[in-house]
Amino acid sequence: MSDNKLQVIPLGGLGEFGMHMMALRYGDDIIVIDAGMMFPEDELLGVDIVTPDLTFLKENRERVRALFLTHGHEDHIGAVAFFLAEFDVPVYATAFTLSLVERRIEEYDLDRDVRLRPVKPKQFIEAGTFKVEFVHVTHSIVSAVALAVTTPVGVVVHTGDFKVDPTPTDNELFDLHTLADYGKRGVLLLLSDSTNADRPGYSESERAVRPRFEDIFNRSEQKLIISCFSSSIHRLQQIIDLSQEFGRKVAIVGRSMISVTEIAHNHGLLEIPDGLLIRPQDVAEAKPSRVTVVISGTQGEPMSALSRVAVDNHKNISVKSGDTVVLSSRIIPGNEKTIFRMIDHLAKRGADVMYGSMNPPLHVSGHGSSEELRLVLNLVRPKYFVPIHGEYRQLSKHARLAEHLRTVGLEETFVLETGDVLELDTNSARKAGRVTVGRVCIDSGAAGEVVGDMVIRDRRVLSEDGIVLPILAINRHTGKIESAPELVSRGFALESDAAFMRAARESVMKTLEGSNEEEKTDWGVMKEKIRADLKRFINREAERRPLIFPVILEI
Amino acid sequence: MSDNKLQVIPLGGLGEFGMHMMALRYGDDIIVIDAGMMFPEDELLGVDIVTPDLTFLKENRERVRALFLTHGHEDHIGAVAFFLAEFDVPVYATAFTLSLVERRIEEYDLDRDVRLRPVKPKQFIEAGTFKVEFVHVTHSIVSAVALAVTTPVGVVVHTGDFKVDPTPTDNELFDLHTLADYGKRGVLLLLSDSTNADRPGYSESERAVRPRFEDIFNRSEQKLIISCFSSSIHRLQQIIDLSQEFGRKVAIVGRSMISVTEIAHNHGLLEIPDGLLIRPQDVAEAKPSRVTVVISGTQGEPMSALSRVAVDNHKNISVKSGDTVVLSSRIIPGNEKTIFRMIDHLAKRGADVMYGSMNPPLHVSGHGSSEELRLVLNLVRPKYFVPIHGEYRQLSKHARLAEHLRTVGLEETFVLETGDVLELDTNSARKAGRVTVGRVCIDSGAAGEVVGDMVIRDRRVLSEDGIVLPILAINRHTGKIESAPELVSRGFALESDAAFMRAARESVMKTLEGSNEEEKTDWGVMKEKIRADLKRFINREAERRPLIFPVILEI
């Protein structure tokens, strides 16, 4: 590259779902925007989380100046600990976002100090040749920002994730004025969130869920159990306010739900009236009509609090006939079957389960739909445009939404995928090759491990510790195991050790015996339990970490 | 059982998705309503289709009098061939439904005559002690009926699948009058479709898609490719009408699409103006702006016509920049990822892909929402009610929708699951044990096989021919295979035959080599191709049929 060019290098999140990370490079300076993770697809059942490959940044190690974070969702901050294990640079974000980052870093026990630098909207940060302004935006998480990056060749606006909510519950409006100012002065490049580019019209305001919730609070005569994303502070505030109004105490259940609400409360972003909270262990004794349970697990994650409640396997919370369960969340594609199974279990316990699309809604999206995306495009009026945050279909829809700007200065839209390099100077832009990108699969093992010690797998070779496939047949109707579990393995050092394999098979049997009939009819739960238990067994007994893929034949 | 009791015995479709089948028994007479199939879930990748276990009927072989079919969807008729292989009884259905059944029977080459008896709405059929009236209903397929069954203890109304479409495109209205008559005279039991019981309000009329299609026809400047369910004759009629109005010829692509349109046309249920159709092989030569392609494959089925088009692997149809692709269908839960991958491929070819929910809609449901279900409940005013056709969550929602009928004669609602027996006499009803039910997995092998020869697997033992798991790692970004495929097997007779296993591995390699880079980035397509090719190889070379589960590690 020539030295007077700006390079825009997506390292994750373009043409794929989640794992957002973007590098901007000019000469000897690189700044990184976001360091997110994604949850593995079914095909990666052997691993826990997936992060972007940092090879490109490692090859340019001495150039990396800083990490900027737009907001605190896992797909934007989930890889920060791994990034910091490699790069000792300052991290700039809002105070709330940094608190969420700190919590993750503590979990991974990164054994050196890190430089977390809180920034407020309208503040400027210099990093190498770049000057970065934080611009407040509205999103489903509080304290979200866009970044306006002044570079030697022009201004780059990176929206982060956003919607244009005219009535956010905290009354912190989207800072359209600052974006408009940049637009007026001239923006070289806009990088804008494409998540909902395939939805027409406007996304509804967060306040739109209030009428539906009021109706539910009005009708509920027994326990009210509400699940939402733990980071949805706006949503939690509304649930807390309504519980207060309707005379219900609130129990917060689930590890992430408890820790995020604590953080938000400490930052003054979540108001909880004194005496409103009760402990999860006190729910069973409380009058059902006087309790709201706020619980994590909207996606039916097999080990989540709500999934355990659904199969009557939670230590504090149980669902009784007449209770109401509300899923105030979207269904992330791929999770449908798991979520529907969970709902079926809840319905069998006699709960009235509220889910899906209704009017007024139980959930609103945190991402702007077509007309909001157009509003931002029109305000920023960039010379070049790159849709970010989306799979190819969303990126290409977003590109189409910008077509009308051709008449007011838009020169070109580039639909990039992760790894594509865009090179710009003051009056031209072109695709300029690719850098190394990929997915790093992280098998986190026991919690509390030091990042450096974590097994970060390179899946280019089948794991060095081999692969173990527990195979079993479960009768869907009865939950009965119809054959003894088989263990098939390949490349696993102990596969010819008959005694060990027998013991491993017994460990699978033990998992099965320790599960109730209802769990056994749910292969999602069973796969996850078998995987976790067998992994622990093999780690402990043999100090190996093979990939473990349970295969369940439903009959 | 005592002989003056009516038994209602769901053999499939209650508490599960698809595979509808219901038996009514009184004394020595049994009639069966519908004989459907379901497509296997991922967990059953080794098989092609799944049908209800017929054990109960076989145990009562001499009592089975007739099979009645409500309409021609696969989840209601897909198991008819297997049923007829066992039971030589007459099949009663509308002429169109029977034509769809005939097509399936021909495929399976059932080697004896079958008694298919066309029935018109308002006609009565006697079968043993039962008298069955056909009642016309509106649904997403033409010629759908409900059944009003007069039994010695009272009338049972079985709705089949329905919506209450006030303006069906063929102007054949839902016969509400007949239902109302039965309601007035007194109905013992209502069995009603619960598919959309979890949706509020009314489903839109089939005509509601017309404005959206008009808009698309107006804007499309190049080829217009529309995919819908092949059985959606109403939808096809609208597409054909609009193509005629807008001066586009119509090419019908995909095996099921061609055969169903032919059948509908022969029955006078689909009007196709002379000279409108062109052959798929002539599309490439035609002016793109003058062509509509109607194609099967809405669910992204890896081997479907549209999936092949998406990866540029179809012999007649290709997508060019500027073409419009419309998915006029719903996403069946579990298919999201496959469908979205297909859309991404189409978007990469430069097509504008229209999908998802919009207003006006691209697709409307064929099943009634809450208020339509209430309308039927109110008309029929049954003494007892059993919600049918749905997973537990839908059945329990439907049960709640009937609560208000308590004041006008509803005695009790029973939420049954497949296998539960409900026993009724003139003034009482109770659950009375269970019968043997289950899922039979059918590995159809080569097409044209005789039903009796087909391998019908009992999954209670892992297949007698064992299990083979081809394992490979594919780089998602490049489509490159990152390691030679491994073959892991268990209980497969030839696993110690090194030469055979090597040849089998080579067959997998050949499948990989014969796939283009785009297909290789799509694990859904690859799994299905590997499975099909390896199955064929092992069948041919070793005359074995192990279960084959490809495991793909995406990296």
Interface residues (C-beta under 8 A of the other chain):
Chain A: G15 E16 E41 D42 E43 L44 G46 D198 R199 P200 G201 P333 G334 E336 K337 F340 I343 D344 L346 A347 K348 D352 V353 Y355 G356 M358 N359 E391 Y392 R393 S396 K397 R400 E417 T418 G419 V437 G438 R439 C441 R459 R460 V461 L462 I467 L469 I471 A473 N475 R476 H477 E482 S483 E486 V488 S489 R490 G491 W523 L547 F549 V551 I552 L553 E554 I555
Chain B: G15 E16 E41 D42 E43 L44 G46 D198 R199 P200 G201 P333 G334 E336 K337 F340 I343 D344 L346 A347 K348 D352 V353 Y355 G356 M358 N359 E391 Y392 R393 S396 K397 R400 E417 T418 G419 V437 G438 R439 C441 R459 R460 V461 L462 I467 L469 I471 A473 N475 R476 H477 E482 S483 E486 V488 S489 R490 G491 W523 L547 F549 V551 I552 L553 E554 I555
